[in-house]
Amino acid sequence: MNTFFSAALEIQSFIESQNWDFCFIGGVAVLGRGEIRMTQDLDITLLTGFGEENKFIKKMLSNFETRISGAEEFAMENRIILIKSSNGVSIDISLGGIDFEKEMIKRADFFEFLTNCSLKICSAEDLIIQKAFAGREKDWMDIKGIIAKQENLNWEYIILQLEPLCDVKGGQKVINKLLKVRKNELF
């Protein structure tokens, strides 16, 4: 098994041993739900809620090596823990608490990447929502790959979840772009 998947199993096993709610997002989820692409780090959403983050942060930082100095303060300020696995793979752990993140983690399921390597990844719909919200060029390419690979996407759910997130960014532009990508009018 390669270094990347060994690291993913290591962090997943630790989180499961704590009985915490989580799922992989980002590049590893794209590998499962979309087209193959290069990714060098692991992204996870860990459901911490609001007000209890420090107990999760302290437990993570006492069990994994941090990637920055002042990691605890950084995690509290930015709601992200920056650590690395025992084999050196970078891991970004977002501290989730909003309704969308709760729903995303509830909807996540296991995807078998290799024999003896099943990882809990977010659904294709939730991945599209995250990617559209992030809105980088590579995110839009990932969305196109997810749409091409997945059948029967729940577009009503996608729009319903994306609308309140887009209100933070100032409106309908993201949704309009997503609908164009869906119709294959972009790229």
HELIX and SHEET records of a PDB file:
HELIX    1   1 THR A    3  SER A   17  1                                  15    
HELIX    2   2 GLY A   26  ARG A   33  1                                   8    
HELIX    3   3 GLU A   53  ASN A   63  1                                  11    
HELIX    4   4 ALA A   71  ASN A   78  1                                   8    
HELIX    5   5 ASP A   99  ARG A  107  1                                   9    
HELIX    6   6 ALA A  124  ALA A  134  1                                  11    
HELIX    7   7 GLU A  137  LYS A  149  1                                  13    
HELIX    8   8 TRP A  155  LYS A  169  1                                  15    
HELIX    9   9 LYS A  173  ARG A  182  1                                  10    
SHEET    1   A 5 PHE A  22  ILE A  25  0                                        
SHEET    2   A 5 ASP A  41  LEU A  47 -1                                        
SHEET    3   A 5 SER A  90  GLY A  96  1                                        
SHEET    4   A 5 ILE A  80  LYS A  84 -1                                        
SHEET    5   A 5 GLU A  65  THR A  66 -1                                        
SHEET    1   B 2 ASP A 109  LEU A 114  0                                        
SHEET    2   B 2 CYS A 117  ILE A 121 -1                                        
END                                                                             
